[in-house]
Amino acid sequence: MTALPVHVVRVFTDPDGAFGNPLGIVDGTLVAPADRQSLAAELGYSETVYVDDAATGAIRIYTPTTEMSFAGHPTVGTAWWLRSQGIPVPVLHCPAGEIPVTFSGDLVSVQADSSWGSTWDWRELATPEEVLAADPTSYRSGHTYLWSWIDEAAGLLRSRAFAPAMGASEDEATGSAATQLTALLARDLHIIQGRGSHLHTTHQPPTHATVGGRVVAEDSRTVAR
């Protein structure tokens, strides 16, 4: 057996570096395609990224149960991590297509077609308190996204996402859903999701949106393979 390095970052933290959605990042050249799904399940993150070619930004994304053609927090996190390794790629390449990357201050953003990602059951609630009071165990299948305005004029809202179909009873910060909601509402958004993660989006009609946020590094880990 060998010790396989797994780099870990938290994506979409608040301005103080708290919260955020953990992401595992693995050198794809060290893991055969047939073994990637089982490793993603073993690691247990809502998504794990395999970097097949760092120089060109070629990546593949897996949840604990399936491969994703695109996902937001993995692309934002991988773009930040590659830059931290001295490889600031302008575009990531995943099965859904090209993902342009931008850096502005401490925010990392990716651009995507707002039709990409999972299909969500959108539920607008009356107050942020109702969103926070939701019980994850009530959502046993599919993908459900609860949200409510905090300040509609400012585009600030509170949300939670339940995705048992992806092996995540609750997803802390969901970038692809944020791009879809941005298109649905046809406006830029500042989303506070989960325990307190922050996502920033821009509406880019007719078909695109960006989603971005802050990323921090966690301690790396190893797994025996």
Backbone as a ProteinNet text record, in pm:
[ID]
protein_1_A
[PRIMARY]
MTALPVHVVRVFTDPDGAFGNPLGIVDGTLVAPADRQSLAAELGYSETVYVDDAATGAIRIYTPTTEMSFAGHPTVGTAWWLRSQGIPVPVLHCPAGEIPVTFSGDLVSVQADSSWGSTWDWRELATPEEVLAADPTSYRSGHTYLWSWIDEAAGLLRSRAFAPAMGASEDEATGSAATQLTALLARDLHIIQGRGSHLHTTHQPPTHATVGGRVVAEDSRTVAR
[TERTIARY]
83.7	0	87.2	30	97.2	6.3	66.7	-9	-42	-169.5	-212.6	-243	-175.9	-204.8	-340.4	-411.6	-538.8	-529.2	-534.2	-533.4	-676.4	-693.1	-827.1	-837.3	-943.7	-973	-1118.4	-1150.8	-1289.8	-1328.8	-1440.2	-1481.5	-1606.2	-1607.6	-1717.4	-1722	-1607.3	-1604.4	-1666.7	-1691.8	-1734.1	-1610.5	-1626.1	-1509.5	-1401.1	-1434.9	-1336.1	-1271.5	-1307.7	-1250.1	-1321	-1437.4	-1514.1	-1612.4	-1662.9	-1761.8	-1699.8	-1777.8	-1728.4	-1750.2	-1747.2	-1773.4	-1641.2	-1605.9	-1479.1	-1475.1	-1355.3	-1332.5	-1203.1	-1206.6	-1085.3	-1030.5	-898.4	-832.9	-722.4	-727.6	-637.2	-570.7	-444.9	-373.4	-435	-503.5	-573.7	-482.4	-357	-264.1	-229.9	-264.3	-232	-349.4	-465.7	-585.7	-648.2	-659.7	-722.1	-868.8	-921.5	-1063.2	-1156.9	-1127.3	-1215.2	-1218.7	-1119.2	-1111.3	-1160	-1194.6	-1223.4	-1353.5	-1455.8	-1582.7	-1570.3	-1502.8	-1490.1	-1407.1	-1304.3	-1223.4	-1304.7	-1384.2	-1468.2	-1564.9	-1620.5	-1709.3	-1633.2	-1511.1	-1430.3	-1393.7	-1360	-1321.7	-1440.9	-1559.1	-1680.1	-1712.5	-1637.1	-1670.3	-1790	-1861	-1972.7	-1921.9	-1799.4	-1731.8	-1582.4	-1524.2	-1379.6	-1339.7	-1230.6	-1180.7	-1055.3	-1047.7	-926.4	-867.1	-746	-677.7	-596.7	-645.3	-579.4	-463.4	-472.7	-364.3	-368.9	-280.4	-282.7	-254.7	-165.3	-124.9	-240.2	-328.8	-441.1	-571.8	-570	-691.5	-791.9	-745.2	-835.3	-868.6	-999.6	-1042	-1163.9	-1187.3	-1310.9	-1362.8	-1494.1	-1559.1	-1649.4	-1634	-1715.6	-1779.4	-1908.2	-1971.9	-1948.1	-1995.4	-1981.2	-2056.5	-2150.3	-2232.3	-2222.8	-2169.3	-2171.9	-2070.2	-2038.3	-1955.5	-2045.5	-1997.4	-2070	-2000.3	-2079.8	-2017.7	-1972.6	-2035.8	-1996.9	-2047.9	-1974.3	-2020.2	-1944.8	-2010	-1954.2	-1842	-1867.2	-1763.2	-1636	-1641.8	-1517.3	-1435.9	-1504.4	-1429	-1369.2	-1445.6	-1390.6	-1273	-1291.1	-1184.3	-1060.8	-1078.3	-962.7	-889.6	-963.4	-898.1	-811.2	-865.3	-786.7	-664.6	-682.6	-573.2	-463.6	-500.7	-399.1	-318.6	-386.1	-313.4	-218.5	-261.6	-174.3	-51.1	-60.9	52.2	135.5	106.4	179.8	129.6	4.3	-52.9	-187.1	-185.4	-310.5	-380.4	-446.4	-508	-625.3	-639.3	-751.1	-880.3	-867.2	-983.8	-966.4	-1073.4	-1078.5	-1156.4	-1122.6	-1191	-1250.4	-1383.8	-1452.2	-1549.8	-1612.8	-1697.1	-1806.1	-1858.3	-1963.5	-1912	-1781.7	-1725.9	-1618.4	-1584.3	-1481.9	-1541.6	-1461.7	-1503.7	-1404.1	-1432.7	-1342.5	-1331.3	-1211.4	-1180.7	-1136.1	-1180.8	-1133.3	-1098.1	-1000	-957.8	-973.2	-1038.6	-1056	-1042.5	-930	-905.7	-899.6	-978.9	-978.7	-1090.5	-1158.2	-1266.2	-1217.6	-1253.8	-1229.7	-1365.2	-1381	-1509.1	-1491.8	-1595.9	-1599.5	-1728.1	-1720.6	-1836.7	-1889.8	-2022.5	-2082.3	-2216.2	-2258.2	-2392.8	-2489.8	-2590.8	-2680.8	-2772.5	-2766.7	-2843.5	-2766.2	-2636.2	-2554.9	-2586.6	-2559.8	-2578	-2706.4	-2732.2	-2848.4	-2978	-3089.2	-3222.1	-3274.3	-3311.7	-3351.6	-3500.4	-3554.2	-3689.1	-3674.5	-3708.5	-3688.5	-3805.7	-3777.4	-3884	-3849	-3918.9	-3901.6	-3988.5	-3926.3	-3997.7	-4015.4	-4102.2	-4140.3	-4029.5	-3951.9	-3850.5	-3723.1	-3608.3	-3485	-3495.4	-3574.4	-3589.9	-3653.5	-3746.4	-3806.8	-3704.5	-3615.6	-3508.4	-3420.1	-3382.3	-3292.7	-3358.5	-3490.6	-3562.1	-3586.9	-3555.8	-3585.9	-3507.7	-3572.6	-3513	-3459.9	-3327	-3272.1	-3329.3	-3370.3	-3422	-3558	-3619.8	-3747.1	-3729.3	-3604.1	-3575.9	-3495.9	-3564	-3505.4	-3466.7	-3501.9	-3469.3	-3457.3	-3397	-3390.5	-3299.8	-3329.3	-3250.6	-3347.5	-3343.3	-3435	-3356.5	-3392.7	-3322.1	-3422.8	-3401.8	-3485.5	-3416.9	-3494.3	-3433.3	-3536.8	-3485.1	-3569.8	-3485.7	-3548.5	-3477.2	-3441	-3318.6	-3279.8	-3299.8	-3252.8	-3266.8	-3282.2	-3407.3	-3432.3	-3369.3	-3375.2	-3319.8	-3169.6	-3103	-2957.7	-2920.4	-3019.2	-2990.4	-2933.6	-2957.5	-2903.2	-3008.6	-2973.9	-3071.1	-3006.1	-3092.2	-3050	-3098.8	-3013.3	-3054	-2997.2	-3058.6	-3005.2	-3039	-2952	-2970.2	-2960.2	-3059.3	-3064.1	-3053.1	-2951.2	-2921	-2889	-2982.1	-2954.1	-2923.9	-2973	-2945.5	-2797.4	-2724	-2579.5	-2498.7	-2565.8	-2496	-2467.3	-2537.6	-2518	-2654.4	-2681.5	-2811.8	-2831.8	-2724.9	-2727.4	-2594.1	-2599.9	-2478.6	-2452.4	-2333	-2301.8	-2303.6	-2253.9	-2249.4	-2250.4	-2350.2	-2378.1	-2366.1	-2251	-2225.3	-2312	-2335	-2416.2	-2560.1	-2613.1	-2747	-2752.1	-2643.7	-2638.9	-2646.1	-2577.2	-2585.6	-2725.5	-2790.3	-2926.1	-3024.9	-3011.2	-3100.6	-3077.2	-2952.9	-2920.8	-2993.3	-2994.4	-3066.5	-3217.4	-3266.2	-3409.6	-3460.7	-3381.9	-3421.9	-3373.3	-3284.8	-3233.6	-3167.3	-3077.3	-3006.9	-2885.7	-2792.7	-2677.5	-2724.7	-2654.6	-2695.9	-2577.2	-2604.9	-2514.6	-2591.8	-2546.8	-2617.7	-2542.2	-2611.7	-2556.8	-2624.3	-2545.3	-2601.4	-2548.9	-2625.6	-2580.4	-2559.7	-2445.9	-2415.6	-2376.3	-2330.6	-2289.3	-2192	-2193.4	-2105.9	-2158.4	-2066	-2102.4	-2068.2	-2168.1	-2150.6	-2193.1	-2114.3	-2142.6	-2161.7	-2270.9	-2298.6	-2321.1	-2300.4	-2338.9	-2420.8	-2524.9	-2612.9	-2552.5	-2533.7	-2474.7	-2563.1	-2674.8	-2767.7	-2703.9	-2752	-2875.9	-2860	-2737.9	-2730	-2630.7	-2554.4	-2445.3	-2458.8	-2383.3	-2370.6	-2233	-2186.1	-2064.9	-2101.6	-2019.1	-2031.4	-1890.8	-1875.8	-1743.5	-1748.7	-1631.1	-1620.3	-1477.3	-1463.7	-1332.1	-1300.7	-1171.3	-1126.4	-1011.3	-1008.6	-896.4	-848.6	-720	-661.3	-679	-704.7	-703.9	-579.9	-554.8	-444.7	-470.1	-365.3	-376.8	-387.7	-431.7	-442.7	-390.9	-375.4	-337.6	-433.2	-452.3	-531	-448.7	-463.8	-390.8	-461	-386.2	-441.6	-352.2
-120.2	0	125.2	232.2	361.4	463.5	573.2	680.4	785.5	799.8	894.4	1029.2	1137.4	1269.3	1322.7	1382.3	1448.6	1590.5	1688.2	1828	1869.2	1950.4	1986.9	2138.6	2193	2335.7	2351.7	2468.8	2504.7	2618.7	2599.6	2690.7	2768.5	2897.4	2988.1	3017.2	3047.5	3086.1	3224.2	3260.3	3397.6	3488	3620.3	3709.7	3682.7	3615.2	3582.6	3446	3377	3245.5	3131.8	3157.5	3051.1	2987.6	2872.1	2796.9	2753.7	2747.2	2697	2547.6	2501.6	2362.1	2290.5	2188.4	2118.5	2050.8	2048.2	1987.5	1908.8	1785	1706.8	1722.6	1740.1	1756.9	1652.9	1571.7	1458.6	1467.1	1430	1417.9	1302.2	1335.4	1233.2	1132.7	1168.3	1073.5	958.4	972.5	868.3	774.4	801.9	722.3	679.1	550.5	498.9	539.3	567.5	604.8	507.3	379.6	279.7	289	356.4	364.7	498.1	591	726.5	735.7	664.8	672.3	616.6	504.6	444.5	533.3	598.3	687.7	809	865.8	980.2	942.4	821.5	775.5	759.2	706.6	687.8	821.4	920.4	1051.1	1120.7	1105.8	1154.2	1301.2	1372.8	1512.5	1518.8	1630.7	1641.2	1632	1677.2	1652.3	1634.6	1551.8	1534.2	1561.6	1634.9	1668.4	1588.3	1535.7	1472.3	1564.8	1611.6	1701.2	1614.7	1602.8	1517.2	1587.1	1720.8	1798	1937.7	1964.3	2093.6	2208.5	2190.4	2299	2346.5	2254.6	2292.8	2305.2	2272.7	2282	2172.5	2055.7	1943.7	1870.7	1862.4	1803.3	1714.8	1626	1547.6	1560	1557.9	1586.3	1469.5	1421.2	1310.8	1347.4	1315.2	1312.7	1173.3	1145	1008.3	903.1	947.6	849.5	855	963.1	975.4	1078.1	1072.9	1177.2	1291.3	1416.2	1535.6	1597.2	1641.2	1707.6	1848.9	1910.1	2042.2	2056.7	2127.2	2167.6	2293.6	2377.9	2509.6	2510.1	2452	2464.9	2389	2277.1	2212.5	2295.7	2365	2444.2	2568.9	2635.4	2751.6	2709	2600.5	2554.4	2510	2439.4	2392.3	2508.1	2606.9	2724.8	2795.5	2811.4	2875.3	2790.4	2659.1	2571.4	2568.9	2561.3	2563	2692.5	2804.1	2931.6	2929.9	2869.3	2862.1	2775.9	2688	2603.1	2665.9	2792	2860.4	2831.4	2782.5	2748.6	2821.4	2952.8	3029.2	3013.1	2900.2	2872.9	2967.8	3019.9	3108.7	3033.8	2903.5	2822.7	2683	2630	2489.1	2413.1	2284.8	2200.4	2080.8	2069.2	1954	1900.5	1786.6	1728	1820	1912.7	2002.8	2103.8	2139.3	2238.1	2321.6	2433	2523.8	2611.2	2631.7	2710.9	2825.6	2946.4	3059.9	3095.8	3135.4	3165.5	3311.1	3381.5	3516.6	3529.5	3616.2	3646.7	3797	3834.4	3975	3990.8	4046	4053.9	3914.5	3889.2	3755.9	3667.3	3710.9	3631.1	3557.9	3431.6	3349.6	3316.8	3340.8	3316.1	3229.6	3152.8	3074.7	3109.9	3100	3126.9	2996.4	2979.5	2855.1	2883.2	2791.2	2794.7	2763.2	2846	2829.1	2707.7	2637.9	2513.6	2393.1	2411.1	2299.5	2268.5	2147	2106.6	2028	1992.8	1911.6	1990.4	1918.3	1979.8	1996	2119	2149.9	2178	2141.4	2180.7	2310.5	2424	2555	2587.2	2623.2	2656.2	2786.9	2893	3020.9	3021.8	3050	3057.4	3203.4	3224.2	3361	3435.7	3363.8	3431.2	3347.3	3411.4	3335.9	3239.5	3277	3189.7	3056.7	3058.8	2934.3	2847.5	2909.5	2834.7	2767.1	2842.1	2788.6	2679.7	2682.4	2584.5	2452.6	2444.8	2323.3	2203.8	2088.1	1964.1	1883.1	1862.5	1787.9	1647.6	1586	1449.5	1443.2	1559.1	1562.5	1546.5	1556.2	1551.7	1424.8	1324.2	1191.3	1154.8	1238.2	1207.7	1337.1	1325.4	1439.5	1550.9	1673.4	1792.2	1905.6	1954.7	2059.5	2180.7	2299	2422.6	2518.7	2548.5	2643	2778.7	2885.6	3017.9	3122.9	3234	3346	3473.2	3581.8	3708.8	3755.1	3803.3	3882.7	4029.6	4070	4207.4	4199.2	4199	4179.7	4290.3	4414.1	4524.8	4507.7	4450.2	4431	4297.4	4212.3	4081.4	3982.6	4004.9	3920.5	3820.2	3692.5	3590.6	3481.1	3406.4	3294.8	3165.9	3062	2937.6	2815.6	2700.7	2569.4	2473.3	2374.2	2278.6	2136.8	2055.5	1916.1	1827.8	1741.4	1664.2	1518.9	1445.1	1304.6	1222.6	1266.5	1193.4	1195.2	1293.3	1302.9	1249.8	1192	1141.5	1247.6	1362.7	1470.8	1511.1	1476.7	1512.4	1663.2	1739.3	1884.3	1928.4	2005.8	2057.4	2196.6	2217.5	2343.1	2462.9	2448.2	2560.9	2504.6	2542.8	2476.9	2578	2578.8	2680.2	2668.7	2546.1	2532.5	2575.2	2542.7	2589.6	2741.9	2802.5	2948.9	3010.5	2949.7	3003.7	2987.4	2875.3	2853	2951.6	2975.6	3069.7	3211.5	3243.6	3374.2	3393.2	3289.2	3297.3	3303.6	3226.2	3223.1	3360	3427.3	3558.1	3673.1	3641.6	3739.3	3858.5	3826.4	3935	3879.4	3968.8	3931.6	3901.2	3807	3766.1	3754.7	3775.4	3739.4	3639.9	3514.9	3405.5	3362.4	3354.4	3294.1	3158.7	3053.1	2917.5	2834.1	2730.1	2633.6	2696.9	2665.6	2719.5	2866.1	2912.8	3052.5	3078.1	2993.6	3012.5	3125.7	3195.4	3310.3	3283.7	3299	3284.3	3414.1	3459	3581.9	3548.1	3593.3	3560.3	3686.1	3672.3	3777	3714.2	3784.8	3740.1	3783.1	3689.1	3717.6	3658	3726.1	3673.2	3669.2	3580.4	3505.7	3372.9	3316.4	3177.5	3154.4	3255	3229.9	3308.6	3264.3	3334.1	3301.1	3384.2	3350.9	3323.1	3241.4	3219.9	3221.9	3290.6	3301.2	3318.4	3313.5	3331.5	3316.7	3308.1	3296.4	3149	3117	2979.6	2981.8	2884.7	2870	2725.4	2706.7	2572.4	2507.9	2378.6	2296.1	2206.6	2134	2038.5	1928.7	1892.2	1779.4	1649.9	1545.1	1413.8	1309.7	1188.3	1079	963.6	886.3	763.7	651.8	533.3	418.3	362.2	345.5	290	178.6
0	0	0	-54.5	-53.3	14.6	61.1	124.7	18.6	-14.5	-117.2	-52.8	-96.6	-38.3	-84	8.9	-20.4	34.6	-53.7	-11.9	20.1	123.3	170.1	181.1	124.7	138.6	181.1	237.5	264.7	171.8	102.5	-4	37.4	5.6	38.2	187.8	246.8	387.8	405.1	530.2	557	555	569	559.8	663.5	773.2	875.7	854.9	747.1	719.8	788.4	846.4	911.8	813.3	851.5	774.2	639.6	535.2	407.5	392.3	267.9	234.3	207.9	286.2	263.8	126.9	68.9	-62.1	-57.8	-105.8	-121.3	-262	-273.1	-403	-413.4	-520.2	-536.4	-673	-679.7	-806.8	-885.4	-993.2	-1069.1	-1135.4	-1156.4	-1219.3	-1125.3	-996.9	-898.3	-870.4	-929.4	-901.7	-1033.3	-1055.7	-1177.3	-1182.2	-1302.8	-1312.9	-1244.2	-1248.9	-1187.7	-1036.2	-975.4	-830	-774.7	-860.9	-814.4	-735.2	-778.5	-707.5	-565.9	-551	-418.5	-326.6	-381.6	-298.7	-255.2	-346.3	-309.4	-197.2	-204.1	-97.4	33.7	25.4	145.6	209.9	128.3	182.3	246.8	187.9	251.4	233.9	150.7	124.2	29.1	28.5	-65.3	-208.5	-233.5	-361.3	-341.3	-425.9	-435.7	-580	-597.5	-731.5	-761.2	-882.7	-933.1	-1039.1	-1011.9	-1105.7	-1201.4	-1324.4	-1422.4	-1491.5	-1505.5	-1567.5	-1508.7	-1413.9	-1345	-1440.5	-1534.9	-1624.5	-1711.8	-1750.4	-1836	-1759.1	-1631.3	-1550.7	-1578.3	-1621.7	-1649.5	-1520.3	-1487.7	-1361	-1382.1	-1285.7	-1277.5	-1135.2	-1120	-991.9	-952.9	-828.4	-778.7	-645.5	-630.3	-498.8	-440.1	-318.7	-266.2	-347.3	-433.9	-505.3	-656.6	-714.9	-860.4	-908.8	-1038	-1099.8	-1144.7	-1125.7	-1167.7	-1288.7	-1387	-1502	-1467.3	-1366.6	-1317.2	-1174.9	-1093.3	-960.6	-921.4	-843	-814	-712.9	-593.5	-490.5	-527.3	-601	-643.4	-742.8	-835.3	-932.5	-867.8	-781.8	-710.8	-623	-547.7	-458.9	-533.1	-644.2	-720.8	-785.5	-837.2	-896	-792.2	-670.8	-563.4	-529.1	-516.5	-476.4	-583	-709.3	-815.2	-809.9	-788.4	-778	-659.2	-547.4	-429.7	-455.6	-555.6	-593.7	-705.2	-739.5	-844.9	-984.6	-995.8	-1126.5	-1140.3	-1166.7	-1173	-1308	-1328	-1458.6	-1483.4	-1606.2	-1638.3	-1670.2	-1699.1	-1736.6	-1679.6	-1619.5	-1582.3	-1689.1	-1704.1	-1801.7	-1728.2	-1732.3	-1674.4	-1779.2	-1757.3	-1861.4	-1915.4	-1833.5	-1882	-1982.8	-1974.7	-2065.2	-1997.8	-2062.1	-2009.1	-1898.7	-1793.4	-1678	-1659.8	-1712.7	-1691.6	-1543.4	-1503.6	-1364.7	-1353.6	-1250.4	-1223	-1075.4	-1047.2	-910.9	-889.5	-780	-746.7	-596.6	-551.8	-408.5	-349.9	-245.7	-184.1	-237.3	-343.9	-402.1	-527.1	-537.8	-656.6	-716.4	-847.3	-912.1	-1035.9	-1066.3	-1189.8	-1264.6	-1397.4	-1481.7	-1536.6	-1533.2	-1581.2	-1646.1	-1728.9	-1783.8	-1670.1	-1653.3	-1538.4	-1551.8	-1666.1	-1678.7	-1628	-1599.6	-1552.1	-1406.5	-1367.3	-1228.4	-1208.8	-1084.8	-1049.7	-1066.3	-1076.6	-1081.8	-939.5	-903.7	-766.8	-755.7	-641.4	-602.3	-522.1	-585.6	-523.7	-432.5	-307.7	-213.1	-142	-181.9	-113.9	11.9	127.1	253.9	294.8	390.4	426.3	498.7	580.9	662.4	668.4	693.4	714.6	832.8	933	1049.7	1011.7	916.7	870.7	798	722.9	656.2	760.3	863.6	966.2	1048.9	1058.7	1141.1	1068.6	939.5	862.7	916.6	915	963.6	845	834.5	721	705.7	815.6	806.3	737.6	715.8	643.9	493.9	447.8	304.5	277	224.9	212.3	69.7	-27.4	-166.4	-245.4	-364.8	-454.6	-405.6	-453.6	-421.8	-389.3	-267.1	-223.2	-175.6	-225.9	-191.6	-128.4	-0.2	72.6	76.6	57.1	63.7	104.1	157.4	193.9	189.7	152.2	150.2	291.2	305.9	423.3	390.3	271.3	222.4	71.2	24.9	-118.6	-202.3	-156.6	-233.6	-256.1	-156.4	-165.3	-229	-257.1	-314.3	-214.3	-85.2	20.6	65.1	64	104.4	188.8	258.7	343.5	280.1	278.3	213.2	283.7	252.4	289.6	175.9	156.3	46.5	100.1	65.9	109	-15.2	-16.9	-138.1	-106.9	-47.5	-17.8	-142.9	-258.7	-382.9	-417.4	-364.6	-388.8	-270.8	-173.4	-57.4	46.4	38.6	135.5	190	315.8	371.7	367.4	396.9	378.4	321.4	213.3	149.8	205.1	257.4	325.4	230.9	109.5	15.2	-126.1	-204.8	-332.4	-446.1	-513.7	-615.1	-738.2	-787.4	-908.2	-882	-763.8	-728.7	-722.8	-675.2	-668.6	-808	-905.9	-1042.1	-1098.7	-1068.7	-1117.7	-1055	-923	-857	-908.1	-938.7	-996.5	-1128.8	-1212.6	-1339.8	-1316.8	-1220.2	-1191.3	-1146.4	-1061.8	-1009.9	-1097.4	-1194.4	-1291.4	-1223.3	-1126.4	-1057	-983.9	-953.1	-871.7	-729.5	-664.2	-530.5	-435.9	-309.3	-199.7	-114.2	-116.6	-51.8	74	184.8	305.9	321.5	310.9	307.8	424.1	457.7	557.6	693.2	754.3	887	880.9	762.7	750.7	637.4	534.5	419.3	330.7	261.9	179	33.2	-55.4	-199.1	-267.2	-364.8	-437.9	-585.3	-644.3	-783.4	-866.5	-997.2	-1091.4	-1202.7	-1242.4	-1350.8	-1483.6	-1574.9	-1705.2	-1814.7	-1844.5	-1942.9	-2082.4	-2171.4	-2152.4	-2079.3	-2073.2	-2025.2	-1911.6	-1870.9	-1778.2	-1647.9	-1549.8	-1421.7	-1365.4	-1275.1	-1202.1	-1057.1	-993.3	-849.7	-791.8	-680.3	-621.4	-471.7	-411.8	-268.7	-222.4	-92.1	-29.6	-3.3	-3.9	17.2	117.1	206.8	299.3	296.3	323.7	325.3	461.6	459.7	579.4	575.1	684.2	683.7	581.1	508.4	416.2	494.9	428.2	490	392	436.7	348	368.8	261.3	270.2	210.9	263.4	213.5	89.9	-17	-140.3	-190.3
[MASK]
+++++++++++++++++++++++++++++++++++++++++++++++++++++++++++++++++++++++++++++++++++++++++++++++++++++++++++++++++++++++++++++++++++++++++++++++++++++++++++++++++++++++++++++++++++++++++++++++++++++++++++++++++++++++++++++++++

